[in-house]
Every structure is written in structure tokens, then in C-alpha cells.
Amino acid sequence: MRVLITGAGLIGSHVAAELSSRGDEVTFFDVVPKPEYVQHVTGKDLPLIRGDICDLAALMDAFLTVRPECVIHLAASVGESNIPNLYAGFQVNLGATLNVAEAVRLAGVRRLVHASTQAVYQDADAGELLREDSPQDGRGRVYNASKVACEHVLRTYAARQAFELVMLRFAGVYGYRAVAGGPGVAVQEAVWAAMAGDAAVLNAYETVDFVYVKDLADGIARAAHTAPLSHDVYNLGSGTLTTVEDVEAALHAIFPDVRLSRGTLTPARPRMDITRAHAELGYAPEYKLEAGLRDYIAELNRE
């Protein structure tokens, strides 16, 4: 299958590695691709088209060159701290998603896989379970609101234009070198500090659903290939709730002498229910937190 991935970062590169291992032809579309990062993750020199998703003409050129059967839309400004202002944030996350939907329509792409997020859900107690039909709320944040809006826009496009749509709500992801925003940043920074022999300060969530990027990539690849799809939205998480104590225990197990302290803790977030993804996509995360961190460290050590 010919696949075009927007965004050649952490998730995109690992999805490309997973799809390539299945025999798919993968091409990236990214405004500032890092070929050395992609090559490290995938072990291949995959085609990289340089372009801005906010530029519909450039996007259409890429679609017409690749003629993808499936598009996986991952490119976005991730995390509120990385969004400079309201207009710029909505332009990248919502306006560019509209561009992708229009390019899918014009190029006759069969399936669009869209990266959504656990951030679309309204605030909930840590003891609750986030299901695909749980209430949504942008919570006054550009990132959250843009992702909620994207889901509505894409559903309307798919209904009117009859392409296959699947929206995947990701848990907090961590993995090799490129976490741009969200709860995975705290884990990443703590690992880097521990590997350097420095004191590590955890500015973490009290509780959150963490998923290792290799598990997430498997889920995305399954969503690209599974047919027919019974639903248009799936949660992709770890299936477990990670506490700050769990993060500390995993780091102490790997680095017995690490000096850990707690910084600012973000209020607890609930676990995502992955029952639907397990039943319909065959999604079954393999990496518990310590195993995921050990694999992450092994990736760093082979640089």
C-alpha cells in the first residue's frame, strides 16, 4: 500500500518503520524533515518531501506525486507551550487539517488516518475511564480546541466525500529523542538527566496514560490496514494508568543511583479505555513503563 505521512517526527518515523516492515511504500511530507532521525528509526532512506501543510498547493503536489492509498496525518503544533498565539495555533492544527481533507478529496485517497489526542476529553477524575463517547471539551486551550474541531471537520468531509476516516486519540507518548509536547516531555528529560549522571526533576502528571511510541505505531499501522472499520474513532493508550510514583520506581530500577526530585505536578488525568481498539484493530500494547524506558535508552545508546 502507498502511504503518505505528514510529519516525520517521533510518531511518524516509528509508524513508517512499522509500515515498511509490512511491505508498504511510505513517503513523508514535512516542513523541516530530519533525514538522519528517520534513518535511525526506520533503518531506511525513505522519501522525504519538504513542504508546509499550511500550503495547499504544495500538499496537492505531494499527493499527486505519491498517489497515496492512505494518508496518515500527524503533523501539528503539539502542546500548548509550543503554540505562539491563537491564530497561528489554529492555522496549523485546524487550517492545515482542512487542507489535508481537501487534498484527500481532490486526489481520491481511499483512507485518512488522523492523529487526535486524549486532550479532547473534558476534565475528569483520575478514577474515571475515558471512552470514545466520553464528553469532549477544548478547555480553553488552542491545542485541545483545535483537535476537537478537527474531528468535527473531518467527520463532515468524510460523510460528504465518502472516503474512509479513522481518528485515533493518543495517550501521552514517549520515545526516542523527539517528544515535542505533552506528558512525555517530563519522562524524556528525566531519562536524559539520569543517563548524564545529573539530578532529575520530575515535572510530571500525578497520573496519566503513557504509551510507548512503538506500541502506538503498531496501533496506527493497524488502523491504516484494518478493513472494514466499525467505528471512526479509537483510543490508543497503554491500557494502564501511570502514577508519578510509577515513573520514579521505573527510573530507580534502571538507574539505582539516580537523584530524583519532584517539581511541579500536573493534576491527575484518567486512563483511556482501549477495549474498542483491542477488539476491532487487534491492538495490544506490549511495553510496560520500565520495559519501554529500557528500550528507549537502548535506542539512545546506539546513536
Disulfide bonds with the S-S distance in Angstrom:
none
